[in-house]
Amino acid sequence: MPRIQAIKSEAASAKTTKLFDSIQAKLGMVPNMMRTMGHSPSTLSAYLQFSGSLAGGSLSAQHREAIALAVGQANQCDYCLSAHSALGKMAGLTQEQIRDARLASAVDSKTDALLRFARKLVDQHGHVADDDLQELRDQGFGEGEISEVIANVALNIFTNYFNHVADPDNDFPRAQPLESSVA
């Protein structure tokens, strides 16, 4: 049961209604996490702007979704794992790539380095070693892309923590649990 209730459209402020309308037009729905953020138009707007800005960056949708899955798994956010499993599939990730991303690994070395770095950012609270940065550079990531990795991790920590506190009803297909022998 949600700890902060999702706001219904008819109870939303004018600012929130406008944001809900744009989300509905883009996604065909307003996910419960965003409905819950809608209690504060500033919070919802900040989330949408941060997410939208990163969507226009240099990282691919697949890389952004893989980061979201690695961070969501690290933070044990069921809502985000469900949402990003669905969004990752829509971005072209296979079931195997979704599972691997949750484990902060990938078959290709570039994505593997990206996901291991993202997971280290979470696990080490941003205190990564010079070697960790060099590994990304060695895989062809430039300073701008590294900056976007950090920003994507931060965005996903925000949504993970928001969902831990608010506990919105999950309106996405539930993410499959990882095999206990792998987790």
C-alpha positions as CSV (number, residue, x, y, z in Angstrom):
1,M,0.0,0.0,0.0
2,P,1.4,3.4,-0.9
3,R,2.9,5.5,1.9
4,I,2.2,8.6,-0.2
5,Q,-0.9,8.4,-2.3
6,A,-0.7,9.1,-6.1
7,I,-2.6,12.3,-6.8
8,K,-5.6,11.9,-9.1
9,S,-5.8,14.2,-12.1
10,E,-9.0,15.9,-10.8
11,A,-7.3,16.8,-7.5
12,A,-4.1,18.1,-9.1
13,S,-3.1,21.8,-9.2
14,A,-3.1,23.6,-12.5
15,K,0.7,23.3,-12.7
16,T,0.6,19.5,-12.0
17,T,-2.3,19.0,-14.4
18,K,-0.3,20.6,-17.2
19,L,2.6,18.3,-16.4
20,F,0.3,15.3,-16.3
21,D,-1.1,16.3,-19.7
22,S,2.4,16.4,-21.3
23,I,3.3,13.0,-19.7
24,Q,0.0,11.5,-20.9
25,A,0.7,12.8,-24.4
26,K,4.2,11.3,-24.5
27,L,3.7,8.0,-22.7
28,G,0.0,7.3,-23.1
29,M,-0.3,7.1,-19.3
30,V,0.9,8.9,-16.2
31,P,2.9,6.4,-14.1
32,N,2.1,6.2,-10.4
33,M,5.6,7.4,-9.5
34,M,4.9,10.6,-11.4
35,R,1.4,10.9,-10.0
36,T,2.9,10.8,-6.6
37,M,5.6,13.3,-7.4
38,G,2.7,15.5,-8.7
39,H,1.9,16.6,-5.1
40,S,4.8,19.0,-5.7
41,P,4.9,20.4,-9.2
42,S,8.5,21.5,-8.5
43,T,9.5,17.9,-7.8
44,L,7.8,16.5,-10.8
45,S,9.1,19.2,-13.1
46,A,12.6,18.8,-11.8
47,Y,12.4,15.0,-12.5
48,L,11.0,15.5,-16.0
49,Q,13.6,18.2,-16.8
50,F,16.5,16.1,-15.5
51,S,15.3,13.0,-17.3
52,G,14.5,14.9,-20.5
53,S,17.9,16.6,-20.6
54,L,19.7,13.3,-20.2
55,A,17.6,11.8,-22.9
56,G,19.0,14.4,-25.3
57,G,22.6,13.6,-24.3
58,S,25.2,11.4,-25.9
59,L,24.4,8.1,-24.1
60,S,22.1,5.8,-26.0
61,A,18.7,4.9,-24.7
62,Q,20.0,1.4,-24.2
63,H,22.9,2.6,-22.1
64,R,20.6,4.9,-20.0
65,E,18.2,2.0,-19.4
66,A,21.0,-0.3,-18.5
67,I,22.3,2.2,-15.9
68,A,18.8,2.5,-14.5
69,L,18.6,-1.3,-14.1
70,A,22.1,-1.5,-12.4
71,V,21.2,1.3,-10.0
72,G,17.7,0.0,-9.3
73,Q,19.1,-3.4,-8.5
74,A,21.8,-1.9,-6.3
75,N,19.2,0.0,-4.4
76,Q,16.6,-2.8,-4.5
77,C,13.9,-0.6,-6.0
78,D,11.2,-2.9,-7.3
79,Y,9.2,-0.1,-8.9
80,C,12.2,1.1,-10.9
81,L,13.3,-2.4,-11.8
82,S,9.8,-3.1,-13.2
83,A,9.6,0.3,-15.0
84,H,13.1,0.1,-16.5
85,S,12.8,-3.6,-17.5
86,A,9.7,-2.5,-19.6
87,L,11.5,0.6,-20.9
88,G,14.7,-1.3,-21.5
89,K,12.8,-3.8,-23.6
90,M,11.2,-0.9,-25.6
91,A,14.7,0.6,-26.1
92,G,15.8,-2.7,-27.6
93,L,17.4,-4.6,-24.7
94,T,16.9,-8.3,-24.7
95,Q,15.9,-10.2,-21.6
96,E,19.5,-11.4,-21.2
97,Q,20.8,-7.8,-21.5
98,I,18.2,-6.7,-18.9
99,R,19.3,-9.4,-16.5
100,D,23.0,-8.7,-17.1
101,A,22.4,-4.9,-16.6
102,R,20.8,-5.6,-13.2
103,L,24.0,-7.6,-12.4
104,A,26.1,-4.6,-13.6
105,S,27.7,-6.6,-16.4
106,A,27.4,-6.9,-20.2
107,V,28.8,-9.1,-22.9
108,D,30.4,-6.2,-24.8
109,S,33.3,-4.6,-23.0
110,K,32.2,-1.0,-23.4
111,T,28.8,-1.5,-21.8
112,D,30.4,-3.8,-19.2
113,A,32.8,-1.0,-18.1
114,L,29.9,1.5,-18.1
115,L,27.8,-0.7,-15.8
116,R,30.6,-1.7,-13.5
117,F,31.4,2.1,-13.1
118,A,27.8,3.0,-12.4
119,R,27.5,0.3,-9.8
120,K,30.8,1.5,-8.2
121,L,29.4,5.0,-8.0
122,V,26.4,3.7,-6.1
123,D,28.3,1.2,-3.8
124,Q,31.1,3.7,-3.1
125,H,29.0,6.8,-2.8
126,G,30.8,8.5,-5.7
127,H,34.3,7.8,-4.4
128,V,35.8,5.9,-7.4
129,A,39.4,5.4,-8.1
130,D,41.4,6.9,-10.9
131,D,41.7,3.4,-12.5
132,D,37.9,3.3,-12.6
133,L,37.8,6.5,-14.7
134,Q,40.7,5.3,-16.9
135,E,38.8,2.1,-17.6
136,L,35.9,4.1,-19.1
137,R,38.3,6.2,-21.1
138,D,40.0,3.1,-22.4
139,Q,36.6,1.9,-23.6
140,G,36.2,5.2,-25.6
141,F,34.1,7.2,-23.2
142,G,34.9,10.9,-23.2
143,E,34.6,13.4,-20.4
144,G,31.1,14.4,-21.5
145,E,29.8,10.8,-21.5
146,I,31.4,10.1,-18.1
147,S,29.6,13.2,-16.8
148,E,26.3,11.8,-18.2
149,V,26.9,8.4,-16.6
150,I,27.3,10.2,-13.2
151,A,24.1,12.2,-13.9
152,N,22.1,9.1,-14.9
153,V,23.2,7.4,-11.7
154,A,22.1,10.4,-9.7
155,L,18.8,10.6,-11.4
156,N,18.1,6.9,-10.7
157,I,19.2,7.2,-7.1
158,F,16.6,10.0,-6.8
159,T,13.8,7.9,-8.2
160,N,14.9,4.8,-6.2
161,Y,14.8,6.8,-3.0
162,F,11.6,8.5,-3.9
163,N,9.9,5.1,-4.5
164,H,11.3,3.6,-1.3
165,V,9.7,6.4,0.7
166,A,6.4,6.8,-1.3
167,D,6.0,3.2,-2.2
168,P,3.7,3.9,-5.2
169,D,1.5,1.1,-6.6
170,N,3.5,-0.6,-9.4
171,D,1.8,0.0,-12.7
172,F,4.4,-1.9,-14.8
173,P,4.8,-5.6,-15.3
174,R,6.8,-6.9,-12.3
175,A,10.5,-7.4,-13.0
176,Q,11.5,-11.0,-12.8
177,P,13.5,-11.9,-9.7
178,L,17.1,-12.7,-10.3
179,E,18.0,-16.3,-9.9
180,S,19.1,-16.8,-6.3
181,S,22.2,-18.6,-7.4
182,V,23.3,-15.5,-9.4
183,A,22.2,-12.7,-7.0
